[in-house]
Structures are given as C-alpha cells and as structure tokens.
Amino acid sequence: MGACYNEGLSGLSCEASMVDPRNSKSVHDNVHDNIYLDKLSLKFIDTEQFQRQV
C-alpha cells in the first residue's frame, strides 16, 4: 500500500515508490512516528469492523 515512515536522519522511507500527498493522510504513531496512509487504507480503517468498540 502507500505507507511511508520517517527513518530519522536518513530521511523518509516509502513502501510505495510514489505517495501523492494530496491523496494521503499523515497519522501519528508512537512507535513509527508519522505514517502516511492512502485513501483506500483510510476507508478500510474507518469501517465499523476495524474500529474499537468502547
């Protein structure tokens, strides 16, 4: 998918070769810092099955 993560001083590492910032959203993760998710990933995360019930 279009996920990227910050590798500190070495720069940004992307699993996908190109991530369009207009089609992605930055999410902060305590372990991996900022993660950039594409629209398809965000749609999956926003489903009722994926969300934690409180």
PQR file of N, CA, C, O and H, with PARSE charges and radii, in Angstrom:
ATOM      1  N   MET A   1       0.840  -1.173   0.000 -0.4000 1.5000
ATOM      2  CA  MET A   1       0.000   0.000   0.000 -0.0000 2.0000
ATOM      3  C   MET A   1       0.883   1.233   0.000  0.5500 1.7000
ATOM      4  O   MET A   1       2.100   1.123  -0.150 -0.5500 1.4000
ATOM      5  N   GLY A   2       0.298   2.384   0.164 -0.4000 1.5000
ATOM      6  CA  GLY A   2       1.038   3.624   0.123 -0.0000 2.0000
ATOM      7  C   GLY A   2       1.466   4.114   1.486  0.5500 1.7000
ATOM      8  O   GLY A   2       1.222   5.274   1.819 -0.5500 1.4000
ATOM      9  H   GLY A   2      -0.690   2.473   0.286  0.4000 1.0000
ATOM     10  N   ALA A   3       2.080   3.293   2.266 -0.4000 1.5000
ATOM     11  CA  ALA A   3       2.504   3.718   3.606 -0.0000 2.0000
ATOM     12  C   ALA A   3       3.958   4.155   3.592  0.5500 1.7000
ATOM     13  O   ALA A   3       4.790   3.537   2.928 -0.5500 1.4000
ATOM     14  H   ALA A   3       2.278   2.351   1.996  0.4000 1.0000
ATOM     15  N   CYS A   4       4.265   5.220   4.323 -0.4000 1.5000
ATOM     16  CA  CYS A   4       5.625   5.723   4.467 -0.0000 2.0000
ATOM     17  C   CYS A   4       5.900   5.931   5.933  0.5500 1.7000
ATOM     18  O   CYS A   4       4.976   6.105   6.728 -0.5500 1.4000
ATOM     19  H   CYS A   4       3.589   5.722   4.862  0.4000 1.0000
ATOM     20  N   TYR A   5       7.162   5.914   6.294 -0.4000 1.5000
ATOM     21  CA  TYR A   5       7.508   6.192   7.670 -0.0000 2.0000
ATOM     22  C   TYR A   5       8.825   6.960   7.703  0.5500 1.7000
ATOM     23  O   TYR A   5       9.627   6.896   6.771 -0.5500 1.4000
ATOM     24  H   TYR A   5       7.912   5.773   5.648  0.4000 1.0000
ATOM     25  N   ASN A   6       9.023   7.674   8.781 -0.4000 1.5000
ATOM     26  CA  ASN A   6      10.195   8.519   8.930 -0.0000 2.0000
ATOM     27  C   ASN A   6      11.332   7.702   9.541  0.5500 1.7000
ATOM     28  O   ASN A   6      11.136   7.047  10.565 -0.5500 1.4000
ATOM     29  H   ASN A   6       8.371   7.726   9.538  0.4000 1.0000
ATOM     30  N   GLU A   7      12.504   7.731   8.936 -0.4000 1.5000
ATOM     31  CA  GLU A   7      13.654   6.993   9.450 -0.0000 2.0000
ATOM     32  C   GLU A   7      14.664   7.918  10.103  0.5500 1.7000
ATOM     33  O   GLU A   7      15.866   7.661  10.033 -0.5500 1.4000
ATOM     34  H   GLU A   7      12.664   8.263   8.105  0.4000 1.0000
ATOM     35  N   GLY A   8      14.208   8.978  10.729 -0.4000 1.5000
ATOM     36  CA  GLY A   8      15.108   9.891  11.433 -0.0000 2.0000
ATOM     37  C   GLY A   8      15.971  10.682  10.481  0.5500 1.7000
ATOM     38  O   GLY A   8      15.460  11.299   9.546 -0.5500 1.4000
ATOM     39  H   GLY A   8      13.231   9.187  10.786  0.4000 1.0000
ATOM     40  N   LEU A   9      17.277  10.675  10.705 -0.4000 1.5000
ATOM     41  CA  LEU A   9      18.185  11.484   9.913 -0.0000 2.0000
ATOM     42  C   LEU A   9      18.362  10.973   8.493  0.5500 1.7000
ATOM     43  O   LEU A   9      18.767  11.729   7.610 -0.5500 1.4000
ATOM     44  H   LEU A   9      17.692  10.174  11.465  0.4000 1.0000
ATOM     45  N   SER A  10      18.065   9.713   8.265 -0.4000 1.5000
ATOM     46  CA  SER A  10      18.255   9.165   6.921 -0.0000 2.0000
ATOM     47  C   SER A  10      17.128   9.550   5.968  0.5500 1.7000
ATOM     48  O   SER A  10      17.214   9.256   4.775 -0.5500 1.4000
ATOM     49  H   SER A  10      17.736   9.100   8.983  0.4000 1.0000
ATOM     50  N   GLY A  11      16.080  10.196   6.458 -0.4000 1.5000
ATOM     51  CA  GLY A  11      15.024  10.663   5.574 -0.0000 2.0000
ATOM     52  C   GLY A  11      13.770   9.816   5.654  0.5500 1.7000
ATOM     53  O   GLY A  11      13.550   9.090   6.623 -0.5500 1.4000
ATOM     54  H   GLY A  11      16.011  10.434   7.427  0.4000 1.0000
ATOM     55  N   LEU A  12      12.966   9.920   4.632 -0.4000 1.5000
ATOM     56  CA  LEU A  12      11.672   9.256   4.582 -0.0000 2.0000
ATOM     57  C   LEU A  12      11.782   7.976   3.759  0.5500 1.7000
ATOM     58  O   LEU A  12      12.338   7.988   2.661 -0.5500 1.4000
ATOM     59  H   LEU A  12      13.145  10.510   3.845  0.4000 1.0000
ATOM     60  N   SER A  13      11.259   6.885   4.281 -0.4000 1.5000
ATOM     61  CA  SER A  13      11.260   5.618   3.569 -0.0000 2.0000
ATOM     62  C   SER A  13       9.832   5.265   3.182  0.5500 1.7000
ATOM     63  O   SER A  13       8.933   5.317   4.022 -0.5500 1.4000
ATOM     64  H   SER A  13      10.807   6.875   5.172  0.4000 1.0000
ATOM     65  N   CYS A  14       9.615   4.910   1.940 -0.4000 1.5000
ATOM     66  CA  CYS A  14       8.263   4.596   1.463 -0.0000 2.0000
ATOM     67  C   CYS A  14       8.184   3.165   0.959  0.5500 1.7000
ATOM     68  O   CYS A  14       9.063   2.692   0.239 -0.5500 1.4000
ATOM     69  H   CYS A  14      10.345   4.867   1.258  0.4000 1.0000
ATOM     70  N   GLU A  15       7.114   2.487   1.351 -0.4000 1.5000
ATOM     71  CA  GLU A  15       6.863   1.153   0.811 -0.0000 2.0000
ATOM     72  C   GLU A  15       6.426   1.258  -0.635  0.5500 1.7000
ATOM     73  O   GLU A  15       6.810   0.430  -1.462 -0.5500 1.4000
ATOM     74  H   GLU A  15       6.400   2.872   1.937  0.4000 1.0000
ATOM     75  N   ALA A  16       5.625   2.268  -0.952 -0.4000 1.5000
ATOM     76  CA  ALA A  16       5.230   2.515  -2.331 -0.0000 2.0000
ATOM     77  C   ALA A  16       6.230   3.499  -2.923  0.5500 1.7000
ATOM     78  O   ALA A  16       6.738   4.367  -2.214 -0.5500 1.4000
ATOM     79  H   ALA A  16       5.313   2.941  -0.280  0.4000 1.0000
ATOM     80  N   SER A  17       6.514   3.371  -4.204 -0.4000 1.5000
ATOM     81  CA  SER A  17       7.533   4.223  -4.793 -0.0000 2.0000
ATOM     82  C   SER A  17       7.110   5.685  -4.830  0.5500 1.7000
ATOM     83  O   SER A  17       7.947   6.573  -4.666 -0.5500 1.4000
ATOM     84  H   SER A  17       6.101   2.665  -4.780  0.4000 1.0000
ATOM     85  N   MET A  18       5.819   5.948  -5.042 -0.4000 1.5000
ATOM     86  CA  MET A  18       5.353   7.326  -5.070 -0.0000 2.0000
ATOM     87  C   MET A  18       4.103   7.445  -4.214  0.5500 1.7000
ATOM     88  O   MET A  18       3.155   6.680  -4.390 -0.5500 1.4000
ATOM     89  H   MET A  18       5.140   5.227  -5.175  0.4000 1.0000
ATOM     90  N   VAL A  19       4.095   8.391  -3.294 -0.4000 1.5000
ATOM     91  CA  VAL A  19       2.924   8.675  -2.479 -0.0000 2.0000
ATOM     92  C   VAL A  19       2.533  10.108  -2.753  0.5500 1.7000
ATOM     93  O   VAL A  19       3.296  11.033  -2.474 -0.5500 1.4000
ATOM     94  H   VAL A  19       4.866   9.012  -3.151  0.4000 1.0000
ATOM     95  N   ASP A  20       1.350  10.291  -3.295 -0.4000 1.5000
ATOM     96  CA  ASP A  20       0.853  11.623  -3.594 -0.0000 2.0000
ATOM     97  C   ASP A  20       0.299  12.238  -2.320  0.5500 1.7000
ATOM     98  O   ASP A  20      -0.677  11.721  -1.777 -0.5500 1.4000
ATOM     99  H   ASP A  20       0.730   9.540  -3.522  0.4000 1.0000
ATOM    100  N   PRO A  21       0.883  13.323  -1.821 -0.5600 1.5000
ATOM    101  CA  PRO A  21       0.420  13.907  -0.562  0.2800 2.0000
ATOM    102  C   PRO A  21      -1.029  14.391  -0.633  0.5500 1.7000
ATOM    103  O   PRO A  21      -1.684  14.523   0.401 -0.5500 1.4000
ATOM    104  N   ARG A  22      -1.530  14.654  -1.826 -0.4000 1.5000
ATOM    105  CA  ARG A  22      -2.927  15.078  -1.951 -0.0000 2.0000
ATOM    106  C   ARG A  22      -3.878  13.922  -1.693  0.5500 1.7000
ATOM    107  O   ARG A  22      -5.036  14.139  -1.339 -0.5500 1.4000
ATOM    108  H   ARG A  22      -0.998  14.547  -2.666  0.4000 1.0000
ATOM    109  N   ASN A  23      -3.400  12.698  -1.867 -0.4000 1.5000
ATOM    110  CA  ASN A  23      -4.244  11.516  -1.692 -0.0000 2.0000
ATOM    111  C   ASN A  23      -3.869  10.710  -0.463  0.5500 1.7000
ATOM    112  O   ASN A  23      -4.212   9.532  -0.373 -0.5500 1.4000
ATOM    113  H   ASN A  23      -2.459  12.522  -2.155  0.4000 1.0000
ATOM    114  N   SER A  24      -3.170  11.321   0.484 -0.4000 1.5000
ATOM    115  CA  SER A  24      -2.769  10.599   1.679 -0.0000 2.0000
ATOM    116  C   SER A  24      -3.002  11.455   2.913  0.5500 1.7000
ATOM    117  O   SER A  24      -3.220  12.663   2.819 -0.5500 1.4000
ATOM    118  H   SER A  24      -2.891  12.278   0.410  0.4000 1.0000
ATOM    119  N   LYS A  25      -2.953  10.810   4.066 -0.4000 1.5000
ATOM    120  CA  LYS A  25      -3.138  11.497   5.336 -0.0000 2.0000
ATOM    121  C   LYS A  25      -2.043  11.033   6.285  0.5500 1.7000
ATOM    122  O   LYS A  25      -1.714   9.849   6.345 -0.5500 1.4000
ATOM    123  H   LYS A  25      -2.776   9.829   4.142  0.4000 1.0000
ATOM    124  N   SER A  26      -1.491  11.974   7.016 -0.4000 1.5000
ATOM    125  CA  SER A  26      -0.457  11.665   7.993 -0.0000 2.0000
ATOM    126  C   SER A  26      -1.115  11.298   9.317  0.5500 1.7000
ATOM    127  O   SER A  26      -1.962  12.037   9.819 -0.5500 1.4000
ATOM    128  H   SER A  26      -1.758  12.937   6.967  0.4000 1.0000
ATOM    129  N   VAL A  27      -0.722  10.148   9.888 -0.4000 1.5000
ATOM    130  CA  VAL A  27      -1.231   9.678  11.168 -0.0000 2.0000
ATOM    131  C   VAL A  27      -0.035   9.491  12.089  0.5500 1.7000
ATOM    132  O   VAL A  27       0.955   8.869  11.704 -0.5500 1.4000
ATOM    133  H   VAL A  27      -0.033   9.548   9.481  0.4000 1.0000
ATOM    134  N   HIS A  28      -0.120  10.025  13.308 -0.4000 1.5000
ATOM    135  CA  HIS A  28       0.996   9.881  14.245 -0.0000 2.0000
ATOM    136  C   HIS A  28       0.887   8.554  14.986  0.5500 1.7000
ATOM    137  O   HIS A  28      -0.165   8.209  15.525 -0.5500 1.4000
ATOM    138  H   HIS A  28      -0.924  10.530  13.621  0.4000 1.0000
ATOM    139  N   ASP A  29       1.989   7.822  15.002 -0.4000 1.5000
ATOM    140  CA  ASP A  29       2.088   6.552  15.712 -0.0000 2.0000
ATOM    141  C   ASP A  29       3.229   6.681  16.711  0.5500 1.7000
ATOM    142  O   ASP A  29       4.297   7.183  16.361 -0.5500 1.4000
ATOM    143  H   ASP A  29       2.843   8.102  14.564  0.4000 1.0000
ATOM    144  N   ASN A  30       3.023   6.234  17.953 -0.4000 1.5000
ATOM    145  CA  ASN A  30       4.049   6.377  18.989 -0.0000 2.0000
ATOM    146  C   ASN A  30       5.322   5.598  18.678  0.5500 1.7000
ATOM    147  O   ASN A  30       6.403   5.997  19.113 -0.5500 1.4000
ATOM    148  H   ASN A  30       2.156   5.826  18.238  0.4000 1.0000
ATOM    149  N   VAL A  31       5.223   4.513  17.948 -0.4000 1.5000
ATOM    150  CA  VAL A  31       6.396   3.699  17.630 -0.0000 2.0000
ATOM    151  C   VAL A  31       7.062   4.161  16.336  0.5500 1.7000
ATOM    152  O   VAL A  31       8.284   4.302  16.287 -0.5500 1.4000
ATOM    153  H   VAL A  31       4.346   4.188  17.595  0.4000 1.0000
ATOM    154  N   HIS A  32       6.276   4.398  15.291 -0.4000 1.5000
ATOM    155  CA  HIS A  32       6.815   4.698  13.966 -0.0000 2.0000
ATOM    156  C   HIS A  32       6.775   6.175  13.597  0.5500 1.7000
ATOM    157  O   HIS A  32       7.083   6.524  12.458 -0.5500 1.4000
ATOM    158  H   HIS A  32       5.284   4.284  15.331  0.4000 1.0000
ATOM    159  N   ASP A  33       6.403   7.053  14.528 -0.4000 1.5000
ATOM    160  CA  ASP A  33       6.297   8.485  14.299 -0.0000 2.0000
ATOM    161  C   ASP A  33       5.157   8.772  13.325  0.5500 1.7000
ATOM    162  O   ASP A  33       4.024   8.384  13.610 -0.5500 1.4000
ATOM    163  H   ASP A  33       6.152   6.770  15.454  0.4000 1.0000
ATOM    164  N   ASN A  34       5.392   9.418  12.215 -0.4000 1.5000
ATOM    165  CA  ASN A  34       4.318   9.727  11.267 -0.0000 2.0000
ATOM    166  C   ASN A  34       4.210   8.649  10.205  0.5500 1.7000
ATOM    167  O   ASN A  34       5.213   8.213   9.640 -0.5500 1.4000
ATOM    168  H   ASN A  34       6.312   9.734  11.983  0.4000 1.0000
ATOM    169  N   ILE A  35       2.981   8.224   9.939 -0.4000 1.5000
ATOM    170  CA  ILE A  35       2.704   7.232   8.904 -0.0000 2.0000
ATOM    171  C   ILE A  35       1.754   7.892   7.920  0.5500 1.7000
ATOM    172  O   ILE A  35       0.781   8.522   8.332 -0.5500 1.4000
ATOM    173  H   ILE A  35       2.166   8.578  10.398  0.4000 1.0000
ATOM    174  N   TYR A  36       2.018   7.758   6.635 -0.4000 1.5000
ATOM    175  CA  TYR A  36       1.159   8.337   5.617 -0.0000 2.0000
ATOM    176  C   TYR A  36       0.312   7.230   4.998  0.5500 1.7000
ATOM    177  O   TYR A  36       0.835   6.256   4.457 -0.5500 1.4000
ATOM    178  H   TYR A  36       2.809   7.245   6.300  0.4000 1.0000
ATOM    179  N   LEU A  37      -1.002   7.400   5.089 -0.4000 1.5000
ATOM    180  CA  LEU A  37      -1.936   6.395   4.596 -0.0000 2.0000
ATOM    181  C   LEU A  37      -2.665   6.906   3.362  0.5500 1.7000
ATOM    182  O   LEU A  37      -3.049   8.074   3.299 -0.5500 1.4000
ATOM    183  H   LEU A  37      -1.427   8.191   5.528  0.4000 1.0000
ATOM    184  N   ASP A  38      -2.854   6.022   2.374 -0.4000 1.5000
ATOM    185  CA  ASP A  38      -3.590   6.398   1.179 -0.0000 2.0000
ATOM    186  C   ASP A  38      -5.099   6.298   1.432  0.5500 1.7000
ATOM    187  O   ASP A  38      -5.528   5.817   2.481 -0.5500 1.4000
ATOM    188  H   ASP A  38      -2.542   5.074   2.425  0.4000 1.0000
ATOM    189  N   LYS A  39      -5.899   6.757   0.461 -0.4000 1.5000
ATOM    190  CA  LYS A  39      -7.354   6.804   0.633 -0.0000 2.0000
ATOM    191  C   LYS A  39      -7.962   5.420   0.858  0.5500 1.7000
ATOM    192  O   LYS A  39      -8.886   5.285   1.660 -0.5500 1.4000
ATOM    193  H   LYS A  39      -5.551   7.148  -0.392  0.4000 1.0000
ATOM    194  N   LEU A  40      -7.474   4.408   0.181 -0.4000 1.5000
ATOM    195  CA  LEU A  40      -8.012   3.062   0.341 -0.0000 2.0000
ATOM    196  C   LEU A  40      -7.767   2.545   1.757  0.5500 1.7000
ATOM    197  O   LEU A  40      -8.654   1.936   2.354 -0.5500 1.4000
ATOM    198  H   LEU A  40      -6.724   4.518  -0.471  0.4000 1.0000
ATOM    199  N   SER A  41      -6.585   2.782   2.291 -0.4000 1.5000
ATOM    200  CA  SER A  41      -6.277   2.373   3.668 -0.0000 2.0000
ATOM    201  C   SER A  41      -7.176   3.089   4.660  0.5500 1.7000
ATOM    202  O   SER A  41      -7.652   2.482   5.620 -0.5500 1.4000
ATOM    203  H   SER A  41      -5.865   3.277   1.806  0.4000 1.0000
ATOM    204  N   LEU A  42      -7.411   4.378   4.436 -0.4000 1.5000
ATOM    205  CA  LEU A  42      -8.274   5.145   5.331 -0.0000 2.0000
ATOM    206  C   LEU A  42      -9.713   4.637   5.300  0.5500 1.7000
ATOM    207  O   LEU A  42     -10.379   4.597   6.335 -0.5500 1.4000
ATOM    208  H   LEU A  42      -7.025   4.871   3.657  0.4000 1.0000
ATOM    209  N   LYS A  43     -10.195   4.251   4.123 -0.4000 1.5000
ATOM    210  CA  LYS A  43     -11.551   3.694   4.023 -0.0000 2.0000
ATOM    211  C   LYS A  43     -11.657   2.396   4.814  0.5500 1.7000
ATOM    212  O   LYS A  43     -12.663   2.153   5.481 -0.5500 1.4000
ATOM    213  H   LYS A  43      -9.654   4.284   3.282  0.4000 1.0000
ATOM    214  N   PHE A  44     -10.631   1.572   4.741 -0.4000 1.5000
ATOM    215  CA  PHE A  44     -10.612   0.311   5.483 -0.0000 2.0000
ATOM    216  C   PHE A  44     -10.602   0.564   6.987  0.5500 1.7000
ATOM    217  O   PHE A  44     -11.339  -0.081   7.733 -0.5500 1.4000
ATOM    218  H   PHE A  44      -9.814   1.770   4.198  0.4000 1.0000
ATOM    219  N   ILE A  45      -9.769   1.502   7.432 -0.4000 1.5000
ATOM    220  CA  ILE A  45      -9.656   1.819   8.855 -0.0000 2.0000
ATOM    221  C   ILE A  45     -10.952   2.404   9.402  0.5500 1.7000
ATOM    222  O   ILE A  45     -11.279   2.192  10.570 -0.5500 1.4000
ATOM    223  H   ILE A  45      -9.171   2.026   6.826  0.4000 1.0000
ATOM    224  N   ASP A  46     -11.690   3.132   8.582 -0.4000 1.5000
ATOM    225  CA  ASP A  46     -12.921   3.776   9.026 -0.0000 2.0000
ATOM    226  C   ASP A  46     -14.122   2.837   9.084  0.5500 1.7000
ATOM    227  O   ASP A  46     -15.229   3.287   9.382 -0.5500 1.4000
ATOM    228  H   ASP A  46     -11.425   3.305   7.633  0.4000 1.0000
ATOM    229  N   THR A  47     -13.940   1.565   8.813 -0.4000 1.5000
ATOM    230  CA  THR A  47     -15.066   0.632   8.887 -0.0000 2.0000
ATOM    231  C   THR A  47     -15.382   0.266  10.328  0.5500 1.7000
ATOM    232  O   THR A  47     -14.517   0.335  11.202 -0.5500 1.4000
ATOM    233  H   THR A  47     -13.042   1.199   8.571  0.4000 1.0000
ATOM    234  N   GLU A  48     -16.617  -0.118  10.566 -0.4000 1.5000
ATOM    235  CA  GLU A  48     -17.066  -0.497  11.909 -0.0000 2.0000
ATOM    236  C   GLU A  48     -16.286  -1.709  12.438  0.5500 1.7000
ATOM    237  O   GLU A  48     -16.002  -1.790  13.633 -0.5500 1.4000
ATOM    238  H   GLU A  48     -17.319  -0.173   9.856  0.4000 1.0000
ATOM    239  N   GLN A  49     -15.943  -2.644  11.554 -0.4000 1.5000
ATOM    240  CA  GLN A  49     -15.222  -3.850  11.971 -0.0000 2.0000
ATOM    241  C   GLN A  49     -13.818  -3.535  12.452  0.5500 1.7000
ATOM    242  O   GLN A  49     -13.298  -4.233  13.322 -0.5500 1.4000
ATOM    243  H   GLN A  49     -16.174  -2.579  10.583  0.4000 1.0000
ATOM    244  N   PHE A  50     -13.196  -2.506  11.910 -0.4000 1.5000
ATOM    245  CA  PHE A  50     -11.825  -2.167  12.266 -0.0000 2.0000
ATOM    246  C   PHE A  50     -11.749  -1.324  13.537  0.5500 1.7000
ATOM    247  O   PHE A  50     -10.788  -1.431  14.299 -0.5500 1.4000
ATOM    248  H   PHE A  50     -13.619  -1.939  11.204  0.4000 1.0000
ATOM    249  N   GLN A  51     -12.760  -0.487  13.766 -0.4000 1.5000
ATOM    250  CA  GLN A  51     -12.757   0.415  14.900 -0.0000 2.0000
ATOM    251  C   GLN A  51     -13.018  -0.333  16.212  0.5500 1.7000
ATOM    252  O   GLN A  51     -13.797  -1.285  16.256 -0.5500 1.4000
ATOM    253  H   GLN A  51     -13.541  -0.400  13.148  0.4000 1.0000
ATOM    254  N   ARG A  52     -12.369   0.105  17.247 -0.4000 1.5000
ATOM    255  CA  ARG A  52     -12.538  -0.497  18.568 -0.0000 2.0000
ATOM    256  C   ARG A  52     -13.845  -0.005  19.171  0.5500 1.7000
ATOM    257  O   ARG A  52     -14.162   1.182  19.100 -0.5500 1.4000
ATOM    258  H   ARG A  52     -11.736   0.879  17.212  0.4000 1.0000
ATOM    259  N   GLN A  53     -14.592  -0.909  19.757 -0.4000 1.5000
ATOM    260  CA  GLN A  53     -15.846  -0.562  20.423 -0.0000 2.0000
ATOM    261  C   GLN A  53     -15.557  -0.158  21.853  0.5500 1.7000
ATOM    262  O   GLN A  53     -14.869  -0.884  22.571 -0.5500 1.4000
ATOM    263  H   GLN A  53     -14.334  -1.873  19.815  0.4000 1.0000
ATOM    264  N   VAL A  54     -16.065   0.982  22.282 -0.4000 1.5000
ATOM    265  CA  VAL A  54     -15.822   1.462  23.643 -0.0000 2.0000
ATOM    266  C   VAL A  54     -17.084   1.347  24.465  0.5500 1.7000
ATOM    267  O   VAL A  54     -17.088   1.701  25.644 -0.5500 1.4000
ATOM    268  H   VAL A  54     -16.623   1.573  21.699  0.4000 1.0000
TER
END
